[in-house]
Amino acid sequence: MKISELRELNKDELAKALHEKRQTLKDLRFEIAQGKVKNAHVIRSTKKDVAQILTVFNSIPTGI
């Protein structure tokens, strides 16, 4: 996902996307351990996506 796409999402949608990416990361690690995935760079891009989601998520004002 691009940052511009993430900034258009609300907090609930970001939380859902974060959960999905973390689940994907967990699954990828499991598949690499089994030897099913040959491209380990997929983990790097997924971790980058998680970091981008967290950055946008934390930059949303809380409405105090």
mmCIF file as gemmi writes it, N, C-alpha and C atoms, coordinates in Angstrom:
data_model
loop_
_atom_site.group_PDB
_atom_site.id
_atom_site.type_symbol
_atom_site.label_atom_id
_atom_site.label_alt_id
_atom_site.label_comp_id
_atom_site.label_asym_id
_atom_site.label_entity_id
_atom_site.label_seq_id
_atom_site.pdbx_PDB_ins_code
_atom_site.Cartn_x
_atom_site.Cartn_y
_atom_site.Cartn_z
_atom_site.occupancy
_atom_site.B_iso_or_equiv
_atom_site.pdbx_formal_charge
_atom_site.auth_seq_id
_atom_site.auth_asym_id
_atom_site.pdbx_PDB_model_num
ATOM 1 N N . MET Axp A 1 ? 0.83 -1.178 0 1 0 ? 1 A 1
ATOM 2 C CA . MET Axp A 1 ? 0 0 0 1 0 ? 1 A 1
ATOM 3 C C . MET Axp A 1 ? 0.878 1.247 0 1 0 ? 1 A 1
ATOM 4 N N . LYS Axp A 2 ? 0.363 2.271 -0.614 1 0 ? 2 A 1
ATOM 5 C CA . LYS Axp A 2 ? 1.072 3.536 -0.623 1 0 ? 2 A 1
ATOM 6 C C . LYS Axp A 2 ? 0.634 4.368 0.574 1 0 ? 2 A 1
ATOM 7 N N . ILE Axp A 3 ? 1.515 5.26 0.995 1 0 ? 3 A 1
ATOM 8 C CA . ILE Axp A 3 ? 1.212 6.135 2.123 1 0 ? 3 A 1
ATOM 9 C C . ILE Axp A 3 ? -0.026 6.978 1.845 1 0 ? 3 A 1
ATOM 10 N N . SER Axp A 4 ? -0.165 7.465 0.62 1 0 ? 4 A 1
ATOM 11 C CA . SER Axp A 4 ? -1.326 8.293 0.289 1 0 ? 4 A 1
ATOM 12 C C . SER Axp A 4 ? -2.629 7.5 0.445 1 0 ? 4 A 1
ATOM 13 N N . GLU Axp A 5 ? -2.597 6.218 0.129 1 0 ? 5 A 1
ATOM 14 C CA . GLU Axp A 5 ? -3.777 5.377 0.318 1 0 ? 5 A 1
ATOM 15 C C . GLU Axp A 5 ? -4.063 5.172 1.805 1 0 ? 5 A 1
ATOM 16 N N . LEU Axp A 6 ? -3.007 5.025 2.596 1 0 ? 6 A 1
ATOM 17 C CA . LEU Axp A 6 ? -3.183 4.804 4.029 1 0 ? 6 A 1
ATOM 18 C C . LEU Axp A 6 ? -3.741 6.034 4.722 1 0 ? 6 A 1
ATOM 19 N N . ARG Axp A 7 ? -3.332 7.212 4.265 1 0 ? 7 A 1
ATOM 20 C CA . ARG Axp A 7 ? -3.791 8.445 4.906 1 0 ? 7 A 1
ATOM 21 C C . ARG Axp A 7 ? -5.28 8.693 4.68 1 0 ? 7 A 1
ATOM 22 N N . GLU Axp A 8 ? -5.858 8.064 3.68 1 0 ? 8 A 1
ATOM 23 C CA . GLU Axp A 8 ? -7.282 8.221 3.397 1 0 ? 8 A 1
ATOM 24 C C . GLU Axp A 8 ? -8.151 7.334 4.287 1 0 ? 8 A 1
ATOM 25 N N . LEU Axp A 9 ? -7.555 6.365 4.955 1 0 ? 9 A 1
ATOM 26 C CA . LEU Axp A 9 ? -8.309 5.436 5.785 1 0 ? 9 A 1
ATOM 27 C C . LEU Axp A 9 ? -8.548 6.024 7.169 1 0 ? 9 A 1
ATOM 28 N N . ASN Axp A 10 ? -9.654 5.591 7.797 1 0 ? 10 A 1
ATOM 29 C CA . ASN Axp A 10 ? -9.901 6.027 9.169 1 0 ? 10 A 1
ATOM 30 C C . ASN Axp A 10 ? -9.202 5.071 10.134 1 0 ? 10 A 1
ATOM 31 N N . LYS Axp A 11 ? -9.322 5.358 11.414 1 0 ? 11 A 1
ATOM 32 C CA . LYS Axp A 11 ? -8.569 4.605 12.416 1 0 ? 11 A 1
ATOM 33 C C . LYS Axp A 11 ? -8.981 3.123 12.462 1 0 ? 11 A 1
ATOM 34 N N . ASP Axp A 12 ? -10.27 2.849 12.294 1 0 ? 12 A 1
ATOM 35 C CA . ASP Axp A 12 ? -10.736 1.457 12.316 1 0 ? 12 A 1
ATOM 36 C C . ASP Axp A 12 ? -10.202 0.67 11.124 1 0 ? 12 A 1
ATOM 37 N N . GLU Axp A 13 ? -10.207 1.297 9.964 1 0 ? 13 A 1
ATOM 38 C CA . GLU Axp A 13 ? -9.698 0.633 8.761 1 0 ? 13 A 1
ATOM 39 C C . GLU Axp A 13 ? -8.19 0.396 8.862 1 0 ? 13 A 1
ATOM 40 N N . LEU Axp A 14 ? -7.473 1.351 9.464 1 0 ? 14 A 1
ATOM 41 C CA . LEU Axp A 14 ? -6.035 1.177 9.662 1 0 ? 14 A 1
ATOM 42 C C . LEU Axp A 14 ? -5.75 0.025 10.621 1 0 ? 14 A 1
ATOM 43 N N . ALA Axp A 15 ? -6.556 -0.07 11.676 1 0 ? 15 A 1
ATOM 44 C CA . ALA Axp A 15 ? -6.383 -1.153 12.637 1 0 ? 15 A 1
ATOM 45 C C . ALA Axp A 15 ? -6.626 -2.508 11.97 1 0 ? 15 A 1
ATOM 46 N N . LYS Axp A 16 ? -7.619 -2.568 11.098 1 0 ? 16 A 1
ATOM 47 C CA . LYS Axp A 16 ? -7.911 -3.811 10.38 1 0 ? 16 A 1
ATOM 48 C C . LYS Axp A 16 ? -6.773 -4.163 9.423 1 0 ? 16 A 1
ATOM 49 N N . ALA Axp A 17 ? -6.257 -3.155 8.708 1 0 ? 17 A 1
ATOM 50 C CA . ALA Axp A 17 ? -5.143 -3.392 7.787 1 0 ? 17 A 1
ATOM 51 C C . ALA Axp A 17 ? -3.9 -3.836 8.543 1 0 ? 17 A 1
ATOM 52 N N . LEU Axp A 18 ? -3.667 -3.246 9.718 1 0 ? 18 A 1
ATOM 53 C CA . LEU Axp A 18 ? -2.519 -3.626 10.54 1 0 ? 18 A 1
ATOM 54 C C . LEU Axp A 18 ? -2.636 -5.076 10.989 1 0 ? 18 A 1
ATOM 55 N N . HIS Axp A 19 ? -3.823 -5.46 11.414 1 0 ? 19 A 1
ATOM 56 C CA . HIS Axp A 19 ? -4.044 -6.844 11.845 1 0 ? 19 A 1
ATOM 57 C C . HIS Axp A 19 ? -3.797 -7.82 10.693 1 0 ? 19 A 1
ATOM 58 N N . GLU Axp A 20 ? -4.284 -7.475 9.509 1 0 ? 20 A 1
ATOM 59 C CA . GLU Axp A 20 ? -4.112 -8.346 8.346 1 0 ? 20 A 1
ATOM 60 C C . GLU Axp A 20 ? -2.641 -8.482 7.962 1 0 ? 20 A 1
ATOM 61 N N . LYS Axp A 21 ? -1.911 -7.368 7.982 1 0 ? 21 A 1
ATOM 62 C CA . LYS Axp A 21 ? -0.486 -7.41 7.622 1 0 ? 21 A 1
ATOM 63 C C . LYS Axp A 21 ? 0.316 -8.203 8.635 1 0 ? 21 A 1
ATOM 64 N N . ARG Axp A 22 ? -0.017 -8.058 9.915 1 0 ? 22 A 1
ATOM 65 C CA . ARG Axp A 22 ? 0.694 -8.826 10.941 1 0 ? 22 A 1
ATOM 66 C C . ARG Axp A 22 ? 0.396 -10.312 10.807 1 0 ? 22 A 1
ATOM 67 N N . GLN Axp A 23 ? -0.831 -10.656 10.446 1 0 ? 23 A 1
ATOM 68 C CA . GLN Axp A 23 ? -1.178 -12.059 10.226 1 0 ? 23 A 1
ATOM 69 C C . GLN Axp A 23 ? -0.425 -12.601 9.011 1 0 ? 23 A 1
ATOM 70 N N . THR Axp A 24 ? -0.329 -11.801 7.959 1 0 ? 24 A 1
ATOM 71 C CA . THR Axp A 24 ? 0.417 -12.194 6.765 1 0 ? 24 A 1
ATOM 72 C C . THR Axp A 24 ? 1.883 -12.425 7.105 1 0 ? 24 A 1
ATOM 73 N N . LEU Axp A 25 ? 2.453 -11.551 7.919 1 0 ? 25 A 1
ATOM 74 C CA . LEU Axp A 25 ? 3.846 -11.683 8.329 1 0 ? 25 A 1
ATOM 75 C C . LEU Axp A 25 ? 4.057 -12.971 9.115 1 0 ? 25 A 1
ATOM 76 N N . LYS Axp A 26 ? 3.128 -13.271 9.993 1 0 ? 26 A 1
ATOM 77 C CA . LYS Axp A 26 ? 3.2 -14.51 10.779 1 0 ? 26 A 1
ATOM 78 C C . LYS Axp A 26 ? 3.156 -15.728 9.86 1 0 ? 26 A 1
ATOM 79 N N . ASP Axp A 27 ? 2.238 -15.704 8.9 1 0 ? 27 A 1
ATOM 80 C CA . ASP Axp A 27 ? 2.114 -16.816 7.963 1 0 ? 27 A 1
ATOM 81 C C . ASP Axp A 27 ? 3.362 -16.976 7.099 1 0 ? 27 A 1
ATOM 82 N N . LEU Axp A 28 ? 3.929 -15.856 6.655 1 0 ? 28 A 1
ATOM 83 C CA . LEU Axp A 28 ? 5.135 -15.907 5.828 1 0 ? 28 A 1
ATOM 84 C C . LEU Axp A 28 ? 6.309 -16.499 6.596 1 0 ? 28 A 1
ATOM 85 N N . ARG Axp A 29 ? 6.456 -16.106 7.844 1 0 ? 29 A 1
ATOM 86 C CA . ARG Axp A 29 ? 7.546 -16.654 8.66 1 0 ? 29 A 1
ATOM 87 C C . ARG Axp A 29 ? 7.389 -18.164 8.82 1 0 ? 29 A 1
ATOM 88 N N . PHE Axp A 30 ? 6.156 -18.592 9.007 1 0 ? 30 A 1
ATOM 89 C CA . PHE Axp A 30 ? 5.894 -20.019 9.154 1 0 ? 30 A 1
ATOM 90 C C . PHE Axp A 30 ? 6.212 -20.769 7.86 1 0 ? 30 A 1
ATOM 91 N N . GLU Axp A 31 ? 5.809 -20.194 6.715 1 0 ? 31 A 1
ATOM 92 C CA . GLU Axp A 31 ? 6.055 -20.836 5.43 1 0 ? 31 A 1
ATOM 93 C C . GLU Axp A 31 ? 7.536 -20.865 5.08 1 0 ? 31 A 1
ATOM 94 N N . ILE Axp A 32 ? 8.279 -19.843 5.448 1 0 ? 32 A 1
ATOM 95 C CA . ILE Axp A 32 ? 9.719 -19.831 5.184 1 0 ? 32 A 1
ATOM 96 C C . ILE Axp A 32 ? 10.404 -20.896 6.032 1 0 ? 32 A 1
ATOM 97 N N . ALA Axp A 33 ? 9.955 -21.051 7.265 1 0 ? 33 A 1
ATOM 98 C CA . ALA Axp A 33 ? 10.528 -22.08 8.131 1 0 ? 33 A 1
ATOM 99 C C . ALA Axp A 33 ? 10.283 -23.47 7.562 1 0 ? 33 A 1
ATOM 100 N N . GLN Axp A 34 ? 9.171 -23.644 6.871 1 0 ? 34 A 1
ATOM 101 C CA . GLN Axp A 34 ? 8.87 -24.934 6.252 1 0 ? 34 A 1
ATOM 102 C C . GLN Axp A 34 ? 9.567 -25.097 4.905 1 0 ? 34 A 1
ATOM 103 N N . GLY Axp A 35 ? 10.067 -24.001 4.359 1 0 ? 35 A 1
ATOM 104 C CA . GLY Axp A 35 ? 10.739 -24.06 3.075 1 0 ? 35 A 1
ATOM 105 C C . GLY Axp A 35 ? 9.82 -23.884 1.89 1 0 ? 35 A 1
ATOM 106 N N . LYS Axp A 36 ? 8.613 -23.405 2.108 1 0 ? 36 A 1
ATOM 107 C CA . LYS Axp A 36 ? 7.655 -23.235 1.017 1 0 ? 36 A 1
ATOM 108 C C . LYS Axp A 36 ? 7.906 -21.966 0.217 1 0 ? 36 A 1
ATOM 109 N N . VAL Axp A 37 ? 8.44 -20.932 0.868 1 0 ? 37 A 1
ATOM 110 C CA . VAL Axp A 37 ? 8.645 -19.642 0.21 1 0 ? 37 A 1
ATOM 111 C C . VAL Axp A 37 ? 10.123 -19.48 -0.105 1 0 ? 37 A 1
ATOM 112 N N . LYS Axp A 38 ? 10.418 -19.157 -1.344 1 0 ? 38 A 1
ATOM 113 C CA . LYS Axp A 38 ? 11.81 -18.964 -1.754 1 0 ? 38 A 1
ATOM 114 C C . LYS Axp A 38 ? 12.222 -17.502 -1.675 1 0 ? 38 A 1
ATOM 115 N N . ASN Axp A 39 ? 11.262 -16.576 -1.817 1 0 ? 39 A 1
ATOM 116 C CA . ASN Axp A 39 ? 11.57 -15.151 -1.83 1 0 ? 39 A 1
ATOM 117 C C . ASN Axp A 39 ? 11.416 -14.574 -0.435 1 0 ? 39 A 1
ATOM 118 N N . ALA Axp A 40 ? 12.529 -14.431 0.271 1 0 ? 40 A 1
ATOM 119 C CA . ALA Axp A 40 ? 12.485 -13.898 1.627 1 0 ? 40 A 1
ATOM 120 C C . ALA Axp A 40 ? 12.261 -12.385 1.627 1 0 ? 40 A 1
ATOM 121 N N . HIS Axp A 41 ? 12.386 -11.74 0.473 1 0 ? 41 A 1
ATOM 122 C CA . HIS Axp A 41 ? 12.172 -10.291 0.413 1 0 ? 41 A 1
ATOM 123 C C . HIS Axp A 41 ? 10.717 -9.916 0.661 1 0 ? 41 A 1
ATOM 124 N N . VAL Axp A 42 ? 9.827 -10.873 0.568 1 0 ? 42 A 1
ATOM 125 C CA . VAL Axp A 42 ? 8.411 -10.615 0.831 1 0 ? 42 A 1
ATOM 126 C C . VAL Axp A 42 ? 8.218 -10.224 2.298 1 0 ? 42 A 1
ATOM 127 N N . ILE Axp A 43 ? 9.001 -10.814 3.191 1 0 ? 43 A 1
ATOM 128 C CA . ILE Axp A 43 ? 8.923 -10.467 4.6 1 0 ? 43 A 1
ATOM 129 C C . ILE Axp A 43 ? 9.336 -9.018 4.8 1 0 ? 43 A 1
ATOM 130 N N . ARG Axp A 44 ? 10.382 -8.597 4.116 1 0 ? 44 A 1
ATOM 131 C CA . ARG Axp A 44 ? 10.859 -7.227 4.257 1 0 ? 44 A 1
ATOM 132 C C . ARG Axp A 44 ? 9.791 -6.218 3.826 1 0 ? 44 A 1
ATOM 133 N N . SER Axp A 45 ? 9.148 -6.488 2.714 1 0 ? 45 A 1
ATOM 134 C CA . SER Axp A 45 ? 8.119 -5.558 2.245 1 0 ? 45 A 1
ATOM 135 C C . SER Axp A 45 ? 6.899 -5.559 3.172 1 0 ? 45 A 1
ATOM 136 N N . THR Axp A 46 ? 6.568 -6.694 3.745 1 0 ? 46 A 1
ATOM 137 C CA . THR Axp A 46 ? 5.445 -6.763 4.674 1 0 ? 46 A 1
ATOM 138 C C . THR Axp A 46 ? 5.759 -6.004 5.965 1 0 ? 46 A 1
ATOM 139 N N . LYS Axp A 47 ? 6.999 -6.136 6.444 1 0 ? 47 A 1
ATOM 140 C CA . LYS Axp A 47 ? 7.403 -5.386 7.628 1 0 ? 47 A 1
ATOM 141 C C . LYS Axp A 47 ? 7.382 -3.884 7.355 1 0 ? 47 A 1
ATOM 142 N N . LYS Axp A 48 ? 7.743 -3.505 6.162 1 0 ? 48 A 1
ATOM 143 C CA . LYS Axp A 48 ? 7.7 -2.098 5.771 1 0 ? 48 A 1
ATOM 144 C C . LYS Axp A 48 ? 6.263 -1.601 5.766 1 0 ? 48 A 1
ATOM 145 N N . ASP Axp A 49 ? 5.347 -2.405 5.255 1 0 ? 49 A 1
ATOM 146 C CA . ASP Axp A 49 ? 3.933 -2.035 5.253 1 0 ? 49 A 1
ATOM 147 C C . ASP Axp A 49 ? 3.405 -1.849 6.677 1 0 ? 49 A 1
ATOM 148 N N . VAL Axp A 50 ? 3.8 -2.742 7.588 1 0 ? 50 A 1
ATOM 149 C CA . VAL Axp A 50 ? 3.376 -2.634 8.983 1 0 ? 50 A 1
ATOM 150 C C . VAL Axp A 50 ? 3.886 -1.326 9.584 1 0 ? 50 A 1
ATOM 151 N N . ALA Axp A 51 ? 5.144 -0.997 9.31 1 0 ? 51 A 1
ATOM 152 C CA . ALA Axp A 51 ? 5.717 0.24 9.838 1 0 ? 51 A 1
ATOM 153 C C . ALA Axp A 51 ? 5.003 1.469 9.283 1 0 ? 51 A 1
ATOM 154 N N . GLN Axp A 52 ? 4.655 1.44 8.006 1 0 ? 52 A 1
ATOM 155 C CA . GLN Axp A 52 ? 3.949 2.572 7.407 1 0 ? 52 A 1
ATOM 156 C C . GLN Axp A 52 ? 2.552 2.731 8.013 1 0 ? 52 A 1
ATOM 157 N N . ILE Axp A 53 ? 1.87 1.626 8.225 1 0 ? 53 A 1
ATOM 158 C CA . ILE Axp A 53 ? 0.54 1.679 8.832 1 0 ? 53 A 1
ATOM 159 C C . ILE Axp A 53 ? 0.627 2.243 10.242 1 0 ? 53 A 1
ATOM 160 N N . LEU Axp A 54 ? 1.615 1.795 11.013 1 0 ? 54 A 1
ATOM 161 C CA . LEU Axp A 54 ? 1.778 2.293 12.372 1 0 ? 54 A 1
ATOM 162 C C . LEU Axp A 54 ? 2.104 3.784 12.387 1 0 ? 54 A 1
ATOM 163 N N . THR Axp A 55 ? 2.909 4.234 11.439 1 0 ? 55 A 1
ATOM 164 C CA . THR Axp A 55 ? 3.252 5.65 11.361 1 0 ? 55 A 1
ATOM 165 C C . THR Axp A 55 ? 2.014 6.495 11.111 1 0 ? 55 A 1
ATOM 166 N N . VAL Axp A 56 ? 1.205 6.09 10.158 1 0 ? 56 A 1
ATOM 167 C CA . VAL Axp A 56 ? -0.012 6.832 9.854 1 0 ? 56 A 1
ATOM 168 C C . VAL Axp A 56 ? -0.991 6.729 11.012 1 0 ? 56 A 1
ATOM 169 N N . PHE Axp A 57 ? -1.104 5.559 11.603 1 0 ? 57 A 1
ATOM 170 C CA . PHE Axp A 57 ? -2.026 5.329 12.721 1 0 ? 57 A 1
ATOM 171 C C . PHE Axp A 57 ? -1.686 6.239 13.902 1 0 ? 57 A 1
ATOM 172 N N . ASN Axp A 58 ? -0.415 6.37 14.21 1 0 ? 58 A 1
ATOM 173 C CA . ASN Axp A 58 ? 0.014 7.179 15.342 1 0 ? 58 A 1
ATOM 174 C C . ASN Axp A 58 ? -0.006 8.675 15.046 1 0 ? 58 A 1
ATOM 175 N N . SER Axp A 59 ? -0.097 9.06 13.794 1 0 ? 59 A 1
ATOM 176 C CA . SER Axp A 59 ? -0.11 10.48 13.458 1 0 ? 59 A 1
ATOM 177 C C . SER Axp A 59 ? -1.54 11.058 13.426 1 0 ? 59 A 1
ATOM 178 N N . ILE Axp A 60 ? -2.53 10.191 13.587 1 0 ? 60 A 1
ATOM 179 C CA . ILE Axp A 60 ? -3.924 10.652 13.599 1 0 ? 60 A 1
ATOM 180 C C . ILE Axp A 60 ? -4.202 11.308 14.944 1 0 ? 60 A 1
ATOM 181 N N . PRO Axp A 61 ? -4.744 12.543 14.938 1 0 ? 61 A 1
ATOM 182 C CA . PRO Axp A 61 ? -5.057 13.196 16.216 1 0 ? 61 A 1
ATOM 183 C C . PRO Axp A 61 ? -6.146 12.435 16.973 1 0 ? 61 A 1
ATOM 184 N N . THR Axp A 62 ? -6.057 12.467 18.282 1 0 ? 62 A 1
ATOM 185 C CA . THR Axp A 62 ? -6.975 11.67 19.104 1 0 ? 62 A 1
ATOM 186 C C . THR Axp A 62 ? -8.284 12.372 19.416 1 0 ? 62 A 1
ATOM 187 N N . GLY Axp A 63 ? -8.368 13.655 19.193 1 0 ? 63 A 1
ATOM 188 C CA . GLY Axp A 63 ? -9.612 14.368 19.45 1 0 ? 63 A 1
ATOM 189 C C . GLY Axp A 63 ? -9.829 14.705 20.911 1 0 ? 63 A 1
ATOM 190 N N . ILE Axp A 64 ? -8.797 15.116 21.573 1 0 ? 64 A 1
ATOM 191 C CA . ILE Axp A 64 ? -8.867 15.468 22.996 1 0 ? 64 A 1
ATOM 192 C C . ILE Axp A 64 ? -9.621 16.755 23.189 1 0 ? 64 A 1
